[in-house]
Amino acid sequence: QSVLTQPPSASGTPGQRVTISCSGSSSNIGSNTVNWYQQLPGTAPKLLIYSNNQRPSGVPDRFSGSKSGTSASLAISGLQSEDEADYYCAAWDDSLNGRRVFGGGTKLTVL
Amino acid sequence: QVQLVQSGAEVKKPGASVKVSCKASGYTFTSYGISWVRQAPGQGLEWMGWISAYNGNTNYAQKLQGRVTMTTDTSTSTAYMELRSLRSDDTAVYYCARYGGDYWGQGTLVTVSS
């Protein structure tokens, strides 16, 4: 049971816009920033969004993040086949002397 | 460029210990902590803990307290994660990551099997 809640799956067709939600609480998303990661099969997670809505260099602007209260979301516009991957949200949690918490992951399928 | 290079795959018997290394390069090692995250087969990401490369302070996930030890060697810019009393459900890919996860190692598969 993950501390952050994500839908297990999402899908879309090429060119579409999809969003993935991430729900937490006041001790994590409510008081800390959110990162999003993309994990392609057999590879390490890759940072996609940091500090709620910032993109690292090299990440296409098709990817965007937002946060409101105790929830966050990742949006992918102009969906491409190579976006098919697992996506995870993460945040620091102020309980138990600080810990990193993750969502359970969302498998994105490009139809 | 920032790189985290981990040690190779391990196969261990139940009850044994494993020590995974993570060698950092491309940045000042003592300026960032190192987090350890594991991923069981077909499962999501699980945070194991964090160590400050500056002063060695640690914070471990509650479920692993007493079985895990994280250390660093600043002379070689290497972080280590040791997990003891291994069980079959410790079988996973173990990742190191810089602090909150802006850079990740390639992962180390640890298989626990009799």
Interface residues (C-beta under 8 A of the other chain):
Chain A: S2 N35 Y37 A44 P45 K46 L47 Y50 P56 Y88 A90 W92 L96 N97 G98 R99 R100 V101 F102 G103 G104 G105
Chain B: S35 V37 G44 L45 E46 W47 W50 N59 A61 Q62 Y95 A97 G100 G101 D102 Y103 W104 G105 Q106 G107
